[in-house]
Amino acid sequence: MALLSKEEIGQNTEKLDGWKYSNNQIEKIYELKDFKSALGFINQIGEEAEKMDHHPDIFLYSYNKVKITLSTHSEGGVTGNDFKLAEIIENLA
């Protein structure tokens, strides 16, 4: 999948609530109810990522906060696959 231009990335991040482009990736922080909810959310993301064979970086911190960062490592930046997975993650939240 081809890298997106900064303009394309900007247009796509505008469509997703709370996602931003930084350091050649898109990212968002989710705040869940508690630790168990955060772990459940991470597991749901993992299931969807496996289906796509497209894996985000996931950080759990402060017991209930989950930071997701997406980029296509093989392409060296952001592609359409990153936005597809971001949309799926939005639907899980």
Gaussian input, Z-matrix of N, CA and C with variables (Angstrom, degrees):
# hf/3-21g

backbone

0 1
 N
 C     1     B1
 C     2     B2     1     A1
 N     3     B3     2     A2     1     D1
 C     4     B4     3     A3     2     D2
 C     5     B5     4     A4     3     D3
 N     6     B6     5     A5     4     D4
 C     7     B7     6     A6     5     D5
 C     8     B8     7     A7     6     D6
 N     9     B9     8     A8     7     D7
 C    10    B10     9     A9     8     D8
 C    11    B11    10    A10     9     D9
 N    12    B12    11    A11    10    D10
 C    13    B13    12    A12    11    D11
 C    14    B14    13    A13    12    D12
 N    15    B15    14    A14    13    D13
 C    16    B16    15    A15    14    D14
 C    17    B17    16    A16    15    D15
 N    18    B18    17    A17    16    D16
 C    19    B19    18    A18    17    D17
 C    20    B20    19    A19    18    D18
 N    21    B21    20    A20    19    D19
 C    22    B22    21    A21    20    D20
 C    23    B23    22    A22    21    D21
 N    24    B24    23    A23    22    D22
 C    25    B25    24    A24    23    D23
 C    26    B26    25    A25    24    D24
 N    27    B27    26    A26    25    D25
 C    28    B28    27    A27    26    D26
 C    29    B29    28    A28    27    D27
 N    30    B30    29    A29    28    D28
 C    31    B31    30    A30    29    D29
 C    32    B32    31    A31    30    D30
 N    33    B33    32    A32    31    D31
 C    34    B34    33    A33    32    D32
 C    35    B35    34    A34    33    D33
 N    36    B36    35    A35    34    D34
 C    37    B37    36    A36    35    D35
 C    38    B38    37    A37    36    D36
 N    39    B39    38    A38    37    D37
 C    40    B40    39    A39    38    D38
 C    41    B41    40    A40    39    D39
 N    42    B42    41    A41    40    D40
 C    43    B43    42    A42    41    D41
 C    44    B44    43    A43    42    D42
 N    45    B45    44    A44    43    D43
 C    46    B46    45    A45    44    D44
 C    47    B47    46    A46    45    D45
 N    48    B48    47    A47    46    D46
 C    49    B49    48    A48    47    D47
 C    50    B50    49    A49    48    D48
 N    51    B51    50    A50    49    D49
 C    52    B52    51    A51    50    D50
 C    53    B53    52    A52    51    D51
 N    54    B54    53    A53    52    D52
 C    55    B55    54    A54    53    D53
 C    56    B56    55    A55    54    D54
 N    57    B57    56    A56    55    D55
 C    58    B58    57    A57    56    D56
 C    59    B59    58    A58    57    D57
 N    60    B60    59    A59    58    D58
 C    61    B61    60    A60    59    D59
 C    62    B62    61    A61    60    D60
 N    63    B63    62    A62    61    D61
 C    64    B64    63    A63    62    D62
 C    65    B65    64    A64    63    D63
 N    66    B66    65    A65    64    D64
 C    67    B67    66    A66    65    D65
 C    68    B68    67    A67    66    D66
 N    69    B69    68    A68    67    D67
 C    70    B70    69    A69    68    D68
 C    71    B71    70    A70    69    D69
 N    72    B72    71    A71    70    D70
 C    73    B73    72    A72    71    D71
 C    74    B74    73    A73    72    D72
 N    75    B75    74    A74    73    D73
 C    76    B76    75    A75    74    D74
 C    77    B77    76    A76    75    D75
 N    78    B78    77    A77    76    D76
 C    79    B79    78    A78    77    D77
 C    80    B80    79    A79    78    D78
 N    81    B81    80    A80    79    D79
 C    82    B82    81    A81    80    D80
 C    83    B83    82    A82    81    D81
 N    84    B84    83    A83    82    D82
 C    85    B85    84    A84    83    D83
 C    86    B86    85    A85    84    D84
 N    87    B87    86    A86    85    D85
 C    88    B88    87    A87    86    D86
 C    89    B89    88    A88    87    D87
 N    90    B90    89    A89    88    D88
 C    91    B91    90    A90    89    D89
 C    92    B92    91    A91    90    D90
 N    93    B93    92    A92    91    D91
 C    94    B94    93    A93    92    D92
 C    95    B95    94    A94    93    D93
 N    96    B96    95    A95    94    D94
 C    97    B97    96    A96    95    D95
 C    98    B98    97    A97    96    D96
 N    99    B99    98    A98    97    D97
 C   100   B100    99    A99    98    D98
 C   101   B101   100   A100    99    D99
 N   102   B102   101   A101   100   D100
 C   103   B103   102   A102   101   D101
 C   104   B104   103   A103   102   D102
 N   105   B105   104   A104   103   D103
 C   106   B106   105   A105   104   D104
 C   107   B107   106   A106   105   D105
 N   108   B108   107   A107   106   D106
 C   109   B109   108   A108   107   D107
 C   110   B110   109   A109   108   D108
 N   111   B111   110   A110   109   D109
 C   112   B112   111   A111   110   D110
 C   113   B113   112   A112   111   D111
 N   114   B114   113   A113   112   D112
 C   115   B115   114   A114   113   D113
 C   116   B116   115   A115   114   D114
 N   117   B117   116   A116   115   D115
 C   118   B118   117   A117   116   D116
 C   119   B119   118   A118   117   D117
 N   120   B120   119   A119   118   D118
 C   121   B121   120   A120   119   D119
 C   122   B122   121   A121   120   D120
 N   123   B123   122   A122   121   D121
 C   124   B124   123   A123   122   D122
 C   125   B125   124   A124   123   D123
 N   126   B126   125   A125   124   D124
 C   127   B127   126   A126   125   D125
 C   128   B128   127   A127   126   D126
 N   129   B129   128   A128   127   D127
 C   130   B130   129   A129   128   D128
 C   131   B131   130   A130   129   D129
 N   132   B132   131   A131   130   D130
 C   133   B133   132   A132   131   D131
 C   134   B134   133   A133   132   D132
 N   135   B135   134   A134   133   D133
 C   136   B136   135   A135   134   D134
 C   137   B137   136   A136   135   D135
 N   138   B138   137   A137   136   D136
 C   139   B139   138   A138   137   D137
 C   140   B140   139   A139   138   D138
 N   141   B141   140   A140   139   D139
 C   142   B142   141   A141   140   D140
 C   143   B143   142   A142   141   D141
 N   144   B144   143   A143   142   D142
 C   145   B145   144   A144   143   D143
 C   146   B146   145   A145   144   D144
 N   147   B147   146   A146   145   D145
 C   148   B148   147   A147   146   D146
 C   149   B149   148   A148   147   D147
 N   150   B150   149   A149   148   D148
 C   151   B151   150   A150   149   D149
 C   152   B152   151   A151   150   D150
 N   153   B153   152   A152   151   D151
 C   154   B154   153   A153   152   D152
 C   155   B155   154   A154   153   D153
 N   156   B156   155   A155   154   D154
 C   157   B157   156   A156   155   D155
 C   158   B158   157   A157   156   D156
 N   159   B159   158   A158   157   D157
 C   160   B160   159   A159   158   D158
 C   161   B161   160   A160   159   D159
 N   162   B162   161   A161   160   D160
 C   163   B163   162   A162   161   D161
 C   164   B164   163   A163   162   D162
 N   165   B165   164   A164   163   D163
 C   166   B166   165   A165   164   D164
 C   167   B167   166   A166   165   D165
 N   168   B168   167   A167   166   D166
 C   169   B169   168   A168   167   D167
 C   170   B170   169   A169   168   D168
 N   171   B171   170   A170   169   D169
 C   172   B172   171   A171   170   D170
 C   173   B173   172   A172   171   D171
 N   174   B174   173   A173   172   D172
 C   175   B175   174   A174   173   D173
 C   176   B176   175   A175   174   D174
 N   177   B177   176   A176   175   D175
 C   178   B178   177   A177   176   D176
 C   179   B179   178   A178   177   D177
 N   180   B180   179   A179   178   D178
 C   181   B181   180   A180   179   D179
 C   182   B182   181   A181   180   D180
 N   183   B183   182   A182   181   D181
 C   184   B184   183   A183   182   D182
 C   185   B185   184   A184   183   D183
 N   186   B186   185   A185   184   D184
 C   187   B187   186   A186   185   D185
 C   188   B188   187   A187   186   D186
 N   189   B189   188   A188   187   D187
 C   190   B190   189   A189   188   D188
 C   191   B191   190   A190   189   D189
 N   192   B192   191   A191   190   D190
 C   193   B193   192   A192   191   D191
 C   194   B194   193   A193   192   D192
 N   195   B195   194   A194   193   D193
 C   196   B196   195   A195   194   D194
 C   197   B197   196   A196   195   D195
 N   198   B198   197   A197   196   D196
 C   199   B199   198   A198   197   D197
 C   200   B200   199   A199   198   D198
 N   201   B201   200   A200   199   D199
 C   202   B202   201   A201   200   D200
 C   203   B203   202   A202   201   D201
 N   204   B204   203   A203   202   D202
 C   205   B205   204   A204   203   D203
 C   206   B206   205   A205   204   D204
 N   207   B207   206   A206   205   D205
 C   208   B208   207   A207   206   D206
 C   209   B209   208   A208   207   D207
 N   210   B210   209   A209   208   D208
 C   211   B211   210   A210   209   D209
 C   212   B212   211   A211   210   D210
 N   213   B213   212   A212   211   D211
 C   214   B214   213   A213   212   D212
 C   215   B215   214   A214   213   D213
 N   216   B216   215   A215   214   D214
 C   217   B217   216   A216   215   D215
 C   218   B218   217   A217   216   D216
 N   219   B219   218   A218   217   D217
 C   220   B220   219   A219   218   D218
 C   221   B221   220   A220   219   D219
 N   222   B222   221   A221   220   D220
 C   223   B223   222   A222   221   D221
 C   224   B224   223   A223   222   D222
 N   225   B225   224   A224   223   D223
 C   226   B226   225   A225   224   D224
 C   227   B227   226   A226   225   D225
 N   228   B228   227   A227   226   D226
 C   229   B229   228   A228   227   D227
 C   230   B230   229   A229   228   D228
 N   231   B231   230   A230   229   D229
 C   232   B232   231   A231   230   D230
 C   233   B233   232   A232   231   D231
 N   234   B234   233   A233   232   D232
 C   235   B235   234   A234   233   D233
 C   236   B236   235   A235   234   D234
 N   237   B237   236   A236   235   D235
 C   238   B238   237   A237   236   D236
 C   239   B239   238   A238   237   D237
 N   240   B240   239   A239   238   D238
 C   241   B241   240   A240   239   D239
 C   242   B242   241   A241   240   D240
 N   243   B243   242   A242   241   D241
 C   244   B244   243   A243   242   D242
 C   245   B245   244   A244   243   D243
 N   246   B246   245   A245   244   D244
 C   247   B247   246   A246   245   D245
 C   248   B248   247   A247   246   D246
 N   249   B249   248   A248   247   D247
 C   250   B250   249   A249   248   D248
 C   251   B251   250   A250   249   D249
 N   252   B252   251   A251   250   D250
 C   253   B253   252   A252   251   D251
 C   254   B254   253   A253   252   D252
 N   255   B255   254   A254   253   D253
 C   256   B256   255   A255   254   D254
 C   257   B257   256   A256   255   D255
 N   258   B258   257   A257   256   D256
 C   259   B259   258   A258   257   D257
 C   260   B260   259   A259   258   D258
 N   261   B261   260   A260   259   D259
 C   262   B262   261   A261   260   D260
 C   263   B263   262   A262   261   D261
 N   264   B264   263   A263   262   D262
 C   265   B265   264   A264   263   D263
 C   266   B266   265   A265   264   D264
 N   267   B267   266   A266   265   D265
 C   268   B268   267   A267   266   D266
 C   269   B269   268   A268   267   D267
 N   270   B270   269   A269   268   D268
 C   271   B271   270   A270   269   D269
 C   272   B272   271   A271   270   D270
 N   273   B273   272   A272   271   D271
 C   274   B274   273   A273   272   D272
 C   275   B275   274   A274   273   D273
 N   276   B276   275   A275   274   D274
 C   277   B277   276   A276   275   D275
 C   278   B278   277   A277   276   D276

   B1=1.4445
   B2=1.5265
   B3=1.3021
   B4=1.4668
   B5=1.5267
   B6=1.3169
   B7=1.4649
   B8=1.5219
   B9=1.3101
   B10=1.4638
   B11=1.5240
   B12=1.3250
   B13=1.4575
   B14=1.5323
   B15=1.3207
   B16=1.4669
   B17=1.5222
   B18=1.3155
   B19=1.4674
   B20=1.5262
   B21=1.3203
   B22=1.4704
   B23=1.5237
   B24=1.3239
   B25=1.4645
   B26=1.5221
   B27=1.3179
   B28=1.4637
   B29=1.5145
   B30=1.3157
   B31=1.4700
   B32=1.5254
   B33=1.3187
   B34=1.4634
   B35=1.5226
   B36=1.3257
   B37=1.4670
   B38=1.5292
   B39=1.3193
   B40=1.4675
   B41=1.5237
   B42=1.3119
   B43=1.4637
   B44=1.5286
   B45=1.3313
   B46=1.4627
   B47=1.5280
   B48=1.2978
   B49=1.4634
   B50=1.5196
   B51=1.3306
   B52=1.4554
   B53=1.5119
   B54=1.3121
   B55=1.4604
   B56=1.5188
   B57=1.3424
   B58=1.4612
   B59=1.5233
   B60=1.3069
   B61=1.4689
   B62=1.5166
   B63=1.3278
   B64=1.4542
   B65=1.5201
   B66=1.3214
   B67=1.4666
   B68=1.5279
   B69=1.3273
   B70=1.4630
   B71=1.5269
   B72=1.3475
   B73=1.4665
   B74=1.5191
   B75=1.3232
   B76=1.4663
   B77=1.5155
   B78=1.3242
   B79=1.4632
   B80=1.5252
   B81=1.3144
   B82=1.4617
   B83=1.5223
   B84=1.3328
   B85=1.4575
   B86=1.5268
   B87=1.3108
   B88=1.4612
   B89=1.5198
   B90=1.3172
   B91=1.4585
   B92=1.5170
   B93=1.3244
   B94=1.4498
   B95=1.5231
   B96=1.3245
   B97=1.4598
   B98=1.5298
   B99=1.3228
   B100=1.4593
   B101=1.5277
   B102=1.3155
   B103=1.4551
   B104=1.5290
   B105=1.3175
   B106=1.4604
   B107=1.5296
   B108=1.3199
   B109=1.4692
   B110=1.5251
   B111=1.3385
   B112=1.4605
   B113=1.5339
   B114=1.3343
   B115=1.4651
   B116=1.5305
   B117=1.3086
   B118=1.4628
   B119=1.5201
   B120=1.3235
   B121=1.4618
   B122=1.5310
   B123=1.3089
   B124=1.4620
   B125=1.5293
   B126=1.3109
   B127=1.4671
   B128=1.5240
   B129=1.3277
   B130=1.4675
   B131=1.5285
   B132=1.3219
   B133=1.4654
   B134=1.5215
   B135=1.3240
   B136=1.4550
   B137=1.5172
   B138=1.3182
   B139=1.4678
   B140=1.5221
   B141=1.3192
   B142=1.4664
   B143=1.5276
   B144=1.3295
   B145=1.4598
   B146=1.5285
   B147=1.3297
   B148=1.4617
   B149=1.5225
   B150=1.3309
   B151=1.4703
   B152=1.5179
   B153=1.3447
   B154=1.4667
   B155=1.5280
   B156=1.3233
   B157=1.4622
   B158=1.5327
   B159=1.3259
   B160=1.4710
   B161=1.5265
   B162=1.3094
   B163=1.4568
   B164=1.5234
   B165=1.3247
   B166=1.4593
   B167=1.5260
   B168=1.3098
   B169=1.4638
   B170=1.5238
   B171=1.3173
   B172=1.4543
   B173=1.5225
   B174=1.3251
   B175=1.4618
   B176=1.5186
   B177=1.3207
   B178=1.4692
   B179=1.5225
   B180=1.3297
   B181=1.4574
   B182=1.5224
   B183=1.3030
   B184=1.4620
   B185=1.5326
   B186=1.2933
   B187=1.4659
   B188=1.5213
   B189=1.3415
   B190=1.4693
   B191=1.5229
   B192=1.3109
   B193=1.4607
   B194=1.5240
   B195=1.3296
   B196=1.4565
   B197=1.5264
   B198=1.3180
   B199=1.4635
   B200=1.5152
   B201=1.3290
   B202=1.4556
   B203=1.5223
   B204=1.3196
   B205=1.4573
   B206=1.5244
   B207=1.3133
   B208=1.4610
   B209=1.5199
   B210=1.2996
   B211=1.4607
   B212=1.5191
   B213=1.3007
   B214=1.4588
   B215=1.5228
   B216=1.3164
   B217=1.4663
   B218=1.5240
   B219=1.3234
   B220=1.4637
   B221=1.5288
   B222=1.3244
   B223=1.4614
   B224=1.5262
   B225=1.3155
   B226=1.4579
   B227=1.5212
   B228=1.3306
   B229=1.4623
   B230=1.5112
   B231=1.3190
   B232=1.4656
   B233=1.5295
   B234=1.3272
   B235=1.4705
   B236=1.5261
   B237=1.2961
   B238=1.4567
   B239=1.5116
   B240=1.3323
   B241=1.4648
   B242=1.5259
   B243=1.3263
   B244=1.4641
   B245=1.5229
   B246=1.3152
   B247=1.4562
   B248=1.5213
   B249=1.3162
   B250=1.4718
   B251=1.5270
   B252=1.3299
   B253=1.4638
   B254=1.5171
   B255=1.3182
   B256=1.4643
   B257=1.5310
   B258=1.3180
   B259=1.4690
   B260=1.5249
   B261=1.3027
   B262=1.4721
   B263=1.5347
   B264=1.3260
   B265=1.4574
   B266=1.5092
   B267=1.3229
   B268=1.4697
   B269=1.5271
   B270=1.3135
   B271=1.4636
   B272=1.5367
   B273=1.3199
   B274=1.4671
   B275=1.5300
   B276=1.3242
   B277=1.4719
   B278=1.5176
   A1=108.13
   A2=116.78
   A3=121.93
   A4=112.18
   A5=114.65
   A6=120.73
   A7=110.10
   A8=115.75
   A9=120.96
   A10=109.41
   A11=115.93
   A12=120.68
   A13=108.72
   A14=116.75
   A15=120.11
   A16=110.62
   A17=117.19
   A18=120.79
   A19=110.86
   A20=116.85
   A21=121.10
   A22=111.02
   A23=116.27
   A24=120.35
   A25=109.54
   A26=117.16
   A27=121.37
   A28=112.26
   A29=116.94
   A30=121.21
   A31=110.78
   A32=116.65
   A33=120.13
   A34=112.68
   A35=118.10
   A36=119.00
   A37=110.76
   A38=117.50
   A39=120.16
   A40=111.79
   A41=117.34
   A42=122.51
   A43=112.30
   A44=116.87
   A45=121.38
   A46=110.14
   A47=116.61
   A48=122.19
   A49=112.06
   A50=116.13
   A51=120.89
   A52=116.71
   A53=118.87
   A54=121.24
   A55=109.09
   A56=115.76
   A57=119.56
   A58=109.83
   A59=113.98
   A60=121.43
   A61=108.37
   A62=116.66
   A63=121.76
   A64=108.63
   A65=116.60
   A66=121.25
   A67=113.45
   A68=116.05
   A69=122.36
   A70=113.67
   A71=115.86
   A72=121.67
   A73=108.59
   A74=116.04
   A75=119.63
   A76=107.57
   A77=115.91
   A78=119.02
   A79=111.56
   A80=113.47
   A81=121.34
   A82=108.60
   A83=115.58
   A84=122.16
   A85=108.23
   A86=115.35
   A87=122.49
   A88=108.22
   A89=116.52
   A90=121.08
   A91=108.00
   A92=115.49
   A93=121.87
   A94=110.81
   A95=115.75
   A96=122.21
   A97=112.60
   A98=116.61
   A99=120.81
   A100=109.17
   A101=116.11
   A102=122.02
   A103=111.81
   A104=116.96
   A105=120.87
   A106=111.05
   A107=117.29
   A108=121.19
   A109=111.29
   A110=115.99
   A111=120.26
   A112=110.61
   A113=116.65
   A114=120.15
   A115=111.26
   A116=116.84
   A117=120.44
   A118=111.90
   A119=115.99
   A120=121.85
   A121=109.94
   A122=116.63
   A123=121.29
   A124=110.40
   A125=117.39
   A126=120.49
   A127=111.86
   A128=117.08
   A129=120.64
   A130=110.49
   A131=116.29
   A132=120.52
   A133=109.70
   A134=116.25
   A135=120.81
   A136=112.70
   A137=116.48
   A138=120.24
   A139=111.25
   A140=116.59
   A141=120.95
   A142=111.14
   A143=116.86
   A144=120.81
   A145=110.73
   A146=116.53
   A147=120.36
   A148=111.22
   A149=117.23
   A150=120.67
   A151=111.03
   A152=115.95
   A153=120.56
   A154=112.39
   A155=117.49
   A156=122.43
   A157=109.58
   A158=113.92
   A159=122.12
   A160=107.02
   A161=117.40
   A162=121.51
   A163=112.97
   A164=116.95
   A165=121.36
   A166=111.37
   A167=114.82
   A168=119.98
   A169=105.67
   A170=116.36
   A171=122.20
   A172=108.77
   A173=115.82
   A174=121.57
   A175=109.00
   A176=117.75
   A177=123.54
   A178=106.75
   A179=116.46
   A180=119.33
   A181=109.57
   A182=115.01
   A183=122.42
   A184=111.15
   A185=117.88
   A186=130.78
   A187=116.25
   A188=118.75
   A189=118.83
   A190=113.96
   A191=118.30
   A192=121.11
   A193=109.79
   A194=114.40
   A195=121.16
   A196=107.95
   A197=115.69
   A198=121.02
   A199=107.92
   A200=115.57
   A201=122.65
   A202=107.80
   A203=116.85
   A204=120.96
   A205=108.11
   A206=114.65
   A207=121.15
   A208=110.96
   A209=115.73
   A210=123.39
   A211=106.18
   A212=115.56
   A213=120.37
   A214=106.60
   A215=115.47
   A216=121.07
   A217=112.01
   A218=116.91
   A219=120.07
   A220=112.23
   A221=116.95
   A222=121.41
   A223=112.12
   A224=116.75
   A225=120.31
   A226=114.83
   A227=116.89
   A228=119.69
   A229=111.93
   A230=115.49
   A231=122.14
   A232=110.65
   A233=114.88
   A234=122.01
   A235=109.38
   A236=115.65
   A237=121.25
   A238=112.85
   A239=118.06
   A240=120.99
   A241=112.02
   A242=115.99
   A243=119.19
   A244=110.51
   A245=116.69
   A246=119.36
   A247=112.18
   A248=117.37
   A249=119.90
   A250=110.03
   A251=116.38
   A252=119.17
   A253=110.87
   A254=118.44
   A255=121.27
   A256=110.43
   A257=117.57
   A258=121.14
   A259=111.06
   A260=116.37
   A261=120.49
   A262=109.63
   A263=116.88
   A264=121.01
   A265=110.49
   A266=117.39
   A267=120.77
   A268=111.07
   A269=116.55
   A270=120.96
   A271=112.31
   A272=116.91
   A273=120.62
   A274=112.41
   A275=115.68
   A276=120.75
   A277=112.22
   D1=139.80
   D2=-174.13
   D3=-80.35
   D4=148.44
   D5=174.62
   D6=-62.20
   D7=145.01
   D8=176.05
   D9=-91.81
   D10=149.59
   D11=175.90
   D12=-74.34
   D13=163.00
   D14=178.23
   D15=-60.64
   D16=-33.30
   D17=176.84
   D18=-65.48
   D19=-45.28
   D20=178.15
   D21=-63.81
   D22=-40.35
   D23=178.00
   D24=-62.41
   D25=-44.82
   D26=178.56
   D27=-59.91
   D28=-44.14
   D29=179.23
   D30=-62.69
   D31=-40.73
   D32=-178.93
   D33=-73.16
   D34=-37.85
   D35=179.80
   D36=-68.76
   D37=-29.28
   D38=176.66
   D39=-62.71
   D40=-26.66
   D41=-178.84
   D42=-81.12
   D43=-14.33
   D44=-176.93
   D45=-112.32
   D46=124.48
   D47=-177.52
   D48=-65.21
   D49=118.56
   D50=172.65
   D51=84.41
   D52=-5.21
   D53=178.70
   D54=-82.35
   D55=143.91
   D56=177.14
   D57=-138.96
   D58=160.05
   D59=178.36
   D60=-100.59
   D61=127.73
   D62=-179.55
   D63=-158.58
   D64=138.48
   D65=176.00
   D66=52.94
   D67=42.79
   D68=175.98
   D69=63.52
   D70=31.60
   D71=177.10
   D72=-153.40
   D73=165.04
   D74=172.10
   D75=-105.75
   D76=148.90
   D77=-174.54
   D78=-151.04
   D79=157.90
   D80=175.54
   D81=-155.51
   D82=147.38
   D83=174.75
   D84=-110.03
   D85=128.91
   D86=176.70
   D87=-109.10
   D88=138.95
   D89=174.17
   D90=-113.12
   D91=116.04
   D92=-177.55
   D93=-98.13
   D94=171.48
   D95=-176.51
   D96=-61.86
   D97=-43.45
   D98=-176.28
   D99=-159.78
   D100=-178.26
   D101=-177.81
   D102=-60.39
   D103=-45.62
   D104=-178.84
   D105=-61.02
   D106=-41.83
   D107=177.68
   D108=-63.72
   D109=-39.94
   D110=179.12
   D111=-63.49
   D112=-43.33
   D113=178.20
   D114=-64.37
   D115=-41.11
   D116=177.86
   D117=-61.77
   D118=-41.60
   D119=178.17
   D120=-62.02
   D121=-45.08
   D122=178.85
   D123=-60.60
   D124=-42.56
   D125=179.40
   D126=-64.59
   D127=-38.55
   D128=176.70
   D129=-63.49
   D130=-42.90
   D131=177.80
   D132=-61.07
   D133=-43.13
   D134=179.47
   D135=-58.93
   D136=-41.94
   D137=178.43
   D138=-61.55
   D139=-46.25
   D140=-179.29
   D141=-67.38
   D142=-39.49
   D143=179.41
   D144=-63.12
   D145=-40.18
   D146=177.53
   D147=-61.90
   D148=-42.12
   D149=179.00
   D150=-58.70
   D151=-37.42
   D152=-178.52
   D153=-87.44
   D154=-11.62
   D155=-170.89
   D156=53.01
   D157=45.20
   D158=-178.86
   D159=-141.88
   D160=110.93
   D161=-165.54
   D162=-112.43
   D163=122.19
   D164=178.65
   D165=-81.53
   D166=165.17
   D167=166.63
   D168=-88.43
   D169=131.37
   D170=-176.77
   D171=-125.55
   D172=127.86
   D173=179.59
   D174=-122.81
   D175=124.00
   D176=175.24
   D177=-105.13
   D178=125.56
   D179=179.83
   D180=-148.58
   D181=163.95
   D182=177.98
   D183=52.53
   D184=35.94
   D185=176.58
   D186=62.57
   D187=-24.40
   D188=-176.48
   D189=-139.55
   D190=9.85
   D191=-178.82
   D192=-108.82
   D193=134.91
   D194=-178.96
   D195=-125.68
   D196=120.54
   D197=176.40
   D198=-103.70
   D199=127.36
   D200=178.97
   D201=-111.24
   D202=130.53
   D203=172.18
   D204=-125.18
   D205=136.48
   D206=-177.09
   D207=-127.46
   D208=131.76
   D209=167.65
   D210=-158.16
   D211=160.68
   D212=178.96
   D213=-97.92
   D214=98.73
   D215=-173.37
   D216=-57.69
   D217=-38.98
   D218=-178.27
   D219=-66.63
   D220=-22.34
   D221=179.66
   D222=-100.71
   D223=-13.37
   D224=178.66
   D225=79.41
   D226=26.32
   D227=179.17
   D228=172.12
   D229=-155.91
   D230=-173.89
   D231=-94.20
   D232=131.65
   D233=177.19
   D234=-125.60
   D235=178.55
   D236=177.30
   D237=-60.08
   D238=-31.49
   D239=178.27
   D240=-60.59
   D241=-34.50
   D242=179.33
   D243=-64.77
   D244=-40.21
   D245=179.11
   D246=-73.54
   D247=-32.11
   D248=174.98
   D249=-62.17
   D250=-45.98
   D251=179.56
   D252=-68.38
   D253=-37.15
   D254=177.84
   D255=-60.43
   D256=-40.98
   D257=177.58
   D258=-63.19
   D259=-42.43
   D260=177.88
   D261=-61.64
   D262=-45.41
   D263=179.76
   D264=-61.27
   D265=-40.99
   D266=177.59
   D267=-57.64
   D268=-39.28
   D269=-179.49
   D270=-71.77
   D271=-20.66
   D272=177.54
   D273=-82.19
   D274=-27.87
   D275=-173.62
   D276=-69.16

